[in-house]
Amino acid sequence: MGSEELMEALRRLARRARRRTQVSPTVSVAPGCTFGAVVEARLQHLEKGLEEVKARLTALLLVAAGAVITEIVRRIF
């Protein structure tokens, strides 16, 4: 009898959780005005530019590391 009561309590809890997830409103992160849209577009453009700078810096560091390794190998042999 205790096991059946526990199972029924778990079923009720699961039903409540399902109802809460179905009823809860979603949050919109889209800008609601023209200024917000312009700021978001500029921010996305800035993020793309930052990614390009990161890629170039990584390439520059790899070239520098390659030059150092080449110089070390050249001096050894």
VMD Tcl script that draws the C-alpha trace (Angstrom):
set ca {
  {0.00 0.00 0.00}
  {2.84 2.46 0.75}
  {4.40 1.76 -2.64}
  {1.17 2.60 -4.48}
  {0.82 5.87 -2.59}
  {4.39 6.78 -3.46}
  {3.81 6.02 -7.15}
  {0.65 8.15 -7.18}
  {2.49 11.04 -5.51}
  {5.23 10.81 -8.14}
  {2.64 10.81 -10.93}
  {0.99 13.94 -9.48}
  {4.36 15.64 -9.21}
  {5.22 14.78 -12.81}
  {1.86 16.13 -14.02}
  {2.43 19.40 -12.16}
  {5.90 19.74 -13.65}
  {4.55 19.14 -17.17}
  {1.84 21.75 -16.67}
  {4.36 24.32 -15.47}
  {6.61 23.85 -18.47}
  {3.68 24.13 -20.88}
  {2.28 27.29 -19.31}
  {5.50 29.22 -18.70}
  {5.98 32.12 -21.10}
  {9.05 32.31 -23.29}
  {11.42 35.25 -23.11}
  {12.13 37.08 -26.33}
  {15.61 38.54 -26.72}
  {14.79 40.30 -29.99}
  {15.10 44.08 -29.81}
  {11.79 45.88 -29.53}
  {12.80 49.17 -31.14}
  {14.87 50.48 -34.05}
  {17.70 51.61 -31.80}
  {17.96 48.12 -30.29}
  {18.08 46.56 -33.76}
  {20.84 48.95 -34.86}
  {22.86 48.29 -31.72}
  {22.45 44.53 -32.17}
  {23.61 44.74 -35.81}
  {26.64 46.83 -34.84}
  {27.47 44.41 -32.04}
  {27.32 41.43 -34.43}
  {29.59 43.28 -36.87}
  {32.01 44.04 -34.04}
  {32.01 40.38 -32.98}
  {32.88 39.30 -36.53}
  {35.72 41.82 -36.61}
  {37.01 40.55 -33.28}
  {37.00 36.98 -34.58}
  {39.05 38.10 -37.58}
  {41.58 39.83 -35.31}
  {41.84 36.70 -33.17}
  {42.48 34.56 -36.26}
  {45.18 36.92 -37.49}
  {46.85 37.05 -34.09}
  {46.86 33.26 -33.89}
  {48.45 33.03 -37.33}
  {51.07 35.63 -36.36}
  {51.94 33.71 -33.20}
  {52.29 30.48 -35.17}
  {54.62 32.17 -37.66}
  {56.72 33.58 -34.81}
  {56.89 30.19 -33.08}
  {57.88 28.57 -36.36}
  {60.67 31.11 -36.86}
  {62.00 30.50 -33.34}
  {61.94 26.72 -33.82}
  {63.63 27.06 -37.21}
  {66.37 29.23 -35.71}
  {66.95 26.77 -32.88}
  {67.19 23.84 -35.29}
  {69.50 25.82 -37.59}
  {71.89 26.63 -34.71}
  {71.93 23.03 -33.49}
  {72.92 21.62 -36.90}
}
mol new
graphics top color blue
foreach p $ca { graphics top sphere $p radius 0.5 }
foreach p [lrange $ca 0 end-1] q [lrange $ca 1 end] { graphics top cylinder $p $q radius 0.2 }
display resetview
